[in-house]
Amino acid sequence: MLQTQDLTARFGGHVAVNAVSCRFQPGTLTAIVGPNGAGKTTYFNLISGQLPATEGRVYLDGQELTGMSASARTRAGLGRAFQLTNLFPNLTVLENVRLAVQATEEGAHLRGLNLWSIWQDHAKLTLQAQDILEQVSMMTQANATVASLPHGDQRKLEVALLMALKPSVYMFDEPTAGMSQDEAPVILNLIRQLKSDKTKTILLVEHKMDVVRELADRIIVLHNGRLVADGEPAEVMASAVVQEAYLGIKPGAVSAPEDSKSKVMHSEDNV
């Protein structure tokens, strides 16, 4: 289970994320929504270690991650996909995935043993990489350089790299950003495939509400850095506090009546 406890980020006098506490259970896809500037990506950055927290803590399966670097959190089980592609453009598709597999595997490639054992190890890594490419329907492009791929296929490859890292938590920050109507369904199908594995936790930042309604088991809403709603998609999207946030009500005017807000907010114990 992934948990944030009073997670806070301050930049000078600006509080970008304000004491956000949430639990994210395996087998669920949680969408994180809110208007521009609400703190969604900053919250992601605090969880994944791209930004240090001013206050608060992050835990994964009982292990505290708060003081760890982003790479250490990746090794602990957090898998983060970014809004911008983060690939090796001059290497082939297969080479990119094989490097990701290699980063998680023990073997001769790490120990500098004889050439035969290194070759065997290389062959094993290649087979694993090819299996992942089969899962994301990219084997026909295995020998293409990443730079030659269209944007949609580069986003697919990012998902393949995440799968190679074998995370327990997948974090997607606007996975369909910049994609055409023809390209977006491919990424969404991959997320559906990952969601079918009930041992995995998925967090999704997404502006497209049709995508959120279709994929999410749960929605949390951030507004001005605060968690203002948390619950099942239909319930949350119908709530006054969410509609006010999306209408751009000024700070201080977002507060819905307590009985309205309480219908969509859940204590951590119920999440």
DRENMISE-440041 format. One record per residue (C-alpha): x, y, z negated. Coordinates in pm, whole numbers, padded with zeros to 5 digits, always signed. Each point is the difference from the previous one (the first is absolute). Layout:
XYZ;...
//
This chain:
+00000+00000+00000;+00119+00351+00090;-00067+00267-00260;+00067+00373-00028;-00025+00163-00339;-00043+00379-00025;+00208+00040+00317;+00085+00368+00054;+00203+00205+00248;+00074+00370-00056;+00178+00230+00241;+00066+00323-00186;-00340+00119-00115;-00188-00223+00244;-00137-00332-00123;-00027-00223+00307;-00108-00314-00189;-00156+00046-00342;+00007-00291-00248;-00145-00264+00235;-00060-00338-00165;-00115-00295+00212;+00023-00377+00016;+00008-00181+00334;-00083-00370-00008;+00119-00269+00245;-00256-00094+00261;-00134+00354+00039;+00046+00278+00252;-00024+00343-00160;-00038+00307+00219;+00140+00327-00136;-00187+00294+00149;-00034+00373-00051;+00029+00328+00188;+00332+00127+00135;+00234+00094-00283;-00181-00221-00250;+00320-00184-00099;-00056-00332+00179;+00340-00034+00168;+00176+00143-00306;-00169-00267-00211;+00128-00263+00245;+00349+00149-00022;-00007-00019-00380;-00105-00366+00009;+00255-00106+00264;+00287+00204-00146;+00048+00257+00276;-00067+00263-00269;+00087-00015-00370;-00293+00043-00235;-00003+00306-00224;-00201-00203-00250;-00167-00338-00013;+00091-00359+00083;-00035-00261+00275;-00030-00374-00069;-00016-00304+00226;-00097-00332-00157;+00106+00133-00339;+00343+00119+00118;+00060+00373-00032;+00116+00155+00327;+00007+00365-00110;+00379+00039-00011;+00072-00212+00307;+00109+00125+00341;-00223-00047+00303;+00215-00293+00123;-00016-00168-00342;-00378+00035+00001;-00009-00161+00343;+00195-00296-00136;-00243-00016-00293;-00295-00041+00240;-00117+00340+00128;-00029+00023+00379;-00049+00351+00141;-00089+00098+00358;+00040+00366+00087;-00195+00248+00212;+00307+00024+00225;+00160-00312+00141;+00310-00114-00187;+00169-00242+00239;+00337-00066+00172;-00082+00138+00346;+00303-00136+00187;-00039-00357-00125;-00247-00252+00138;-00331-00084-00162;+00136-00338-00109;+00318+00153-00143;-00203+00246-00207;-00209-00275-00156;+00298-00230-00049;+00180+00273-00196;-00303+00037-00225;-00016-00377-00055;+00375-00007-00066;-00038+00265-00271;-00217-00234-00208;+00173-00334+00061;+00298-00168-00162;+00238-00173+00240;+00338-00027+00165;-00040+00344+00155;+00043+00138-00353;+00276-00231-00119;+00245+00012+00292;+00033-00379+00037;+00114-00191+00311;-00127+00094+00346;-00216-00314+00035;-00199+00072-00317;-00032+00365+00098;-00136-00104+00343;-00250-00238-00163;-00108+00275-00235;-00039+00242+00292;-00217-00254+00183;-00223-00041-00307;-00044+00377-00033;-00084+00026+00368;-00271-00267-00030;-00154+00183-00295;+00004+00327+00193;-00161-00167+00302;-00274-00143-00222;-00083+00349-00127;-00004+00138+00355;-00245-00276+00094;-00227+00109-00286;-00007+00359+00125;-00027-00105+00369;+00336+00149+00102;+00204-00301+00115;-00025+00112+00363;+00179+00321-00101;+00265-00169-00217;+00289+00102+00228;-00124+00353+00071;+00181+00289-00167;-00212+00181-00255;+00055+00333+00177;-00179-00138+00308;-00316-00093-00191;-00316+00213+00005;-00095+00162-00330;-00267-00257-00083;+00244-00291+00037;+00254+00179-00218;-00265+00020-00273;-00066-00373+00044;+00371-00064-00040;+00000+00199-00325;-00261-00240-00135;+00216-00293+00114;+00297+00146-00193;-00216+00029-00311;-00112-00360+00037;+00366-00107+00029;+00073+00162-00337;-00270-00219-00162;-00139+00270-00232;-00275-00059-00252;-00130+00354+00063;-00051+00150+00346;-00020+00381+00018;-00129+00156+00323;+00009+00378+00045;-00235+00087+00288;+00089-00311+00204;-00202+00112+00304;+00144+00356+00012;+00089+00102+00356;-00152-00313+00150;-00249-00011+00286;-00344-00157-00029;+00138-00307+00179;+00305-00032-00227;-00161+00052-00343;-00204-00325-00011;+00320-00205+00029;+00140+00147-00322;-00334-00031-00176;-00018-00368+00096;+00346-00054-00151;-00115+00163-00324;-00308-00224+00000;+00231-00298+00041;+00210+00110-00298;-00314+00063-00203;-00104-00363+00041;+00293-00098-00224;-00151+00040-00345;+00342+00002-00168;+00079+00338+00159;-00093+00351-00108;-00060+00261+00271;-00003+00378-00043;-00115+00210+00294;+00013+00378+00049;-00236+00077+00286;-00194+00306+00121;-00231-00194+00232;-00306-00079-00206;-00128-00266+00240;+00325-00193-00056;-00030+00046-00377;-00360-00121-00011;+00084-00311+00202;+00319-00110-00176;-00014+00122-00358;-00117-00203-00299;+00048+00308-00216;+00055+00372+00050;+00182+00244-00223;-00026+00371+00073;+00264+00260-00078;-00075+00372-00005;+00253+00263-00102;+00220-00280-00130;-00264-00145-00230;-00187-00329+00019;-00362+00110+00038;-00176-00320+00110;+00064-00373-00007;-00234-00282+00098;-00166-00198+00277;+00004+00172+00343;-00371+00068+00045;-00038+00126-00355;+00304+00227+00016;-00074+00148+00343;-00356+00086-00105;+00107+00174-00320;-00032+00376-00043;+00357+00039-00121;+00140-00154+00321;-00224+00198+00229;+00099+00319-00178;+00368-00086+00036;-00037-00061+00373;-00192+00325+00040;+00306+00181-00134;-00150+00143-00318;+00254+00221-00180;+00175-00131-00313;-00230+00021-00296;-00311-00049+00211;+00059-00370+00069;-00135-00123-00329;-00325-00183+00048;-00235-00058-00291;+00148-00255-00236;-00274-00253+00068;+00069+00022+00376;+00374-00037-00042;-00028-00286-00247;-00183-00211+00257;+00310-00021+00218;+00279+00012-00259;+00107-00327-00161;+00232-00053-00293;+00323-00187+00069;-00136-00300-00185;-00270-00042+00266;+00226+00034+00303;
//
